[in-house]
Amino acid sequence: MVAVKDNSPRFTPEEYFIWEEQQLERHELIDGQVYAMSGGTINHSEIASRFNRLLGNHLEDSGCKTLNSDARVKILKTDDYSYPDVSVTCDARDLGNIQYIAYPCLLVEVLSDSTEAYDRGEKFYRYRCNPILQDYVLVSSRSIAIDIYHKNDTGEWVIVNYRAGDIVELKSVDLSFPIEQVYRGIVFDRLRDLYQQVERIEGVD
């Protein structure tokens, strides 16, 4: 998410929907202000796509919808709208709404350096006001790491950390999978740097 411009107008939700249809970029609406969505890395895009396919295949013919980062999510009890990387709704109240969903049971954000603090902090604070949300999934794009904020049976949010070799459990959609399934083929920055150093050394020889 990119910071709002000083001269940016304020919008009602209705004005925002009309205005954004004319834009080339996606924008989140927070407290009446629009924020352009920043671009991501190739790893970010590939990991989000993997997660989307994984959930979509699992939930096929279930009646649930798996949506990518083009789908808006309304933050309940506000006039705010965001674009998570992946969202899942199984709620009948979201059927037929073409502008946004409001009752996701699962949300996924692939982390970047510029958005991680916001995704873990203010964005999660806003999202967790939704009584339907059960899993808020934060996926690293720099290492094999997935953190899941899960709302348990008593309504408390607990965090579960998954790392290399772990089996990830998404209770909201009854899905378990090896964490490497999301990261297969991903080359992280530190490994890419190492490969480049080796290539330079071999070039000298």
Summary of the structure (lengths in Angstrom):
residues: 205
radius of gyration: 18.5
end to end distance: 44.7
largest distance: 65.0
contacts: 554
relative contact order: 0.12
helix: 29%
strand: 27%
